[in-house]
Amino acid sequence: MDCVECGRKLGYLKGYRHPTMGKNYFLCSHCYDVVDERVAKWREVVLPYNEFFNNATPKNGHQFHLINVPKQLTHG
């Protein structure tokens, strides 16, 4: 198997799972450190807005209902 970032050949049990792409994508140790750092920075930026984008019923009681939205956009 090869590293999905740099293409380096990975030995048996030498790869790390990609933190965002899942179990079928492997990284070498150097690329894993770089990708993990990027993911950590992304979380720092996004996490404060977690409640803002929460899909639960809003605290003010207003709720939006999507109509005439293609299924591809609603993940349904």
TAVEN-V224713 format. One line per field, one symbol per residue. ss: DSSP state (h for helix, s for strand, l for the rest). burial: + if it has 24 or more other ideal C-beta (glycine too) atoms within 12 Angstrom, else -. A space follows every 50 residues. Layout:
BEGIN
ss: ???
burial: ???
END
This chain:
BEGIN
ss: lsllllllsllllllssslllsssssslhhhhhhhhhhhhhhhhhhhlll llllllllllllllllllllhhhhll
burial: --+++----+----++-++------+++--++--+--------------- --------------------------
END
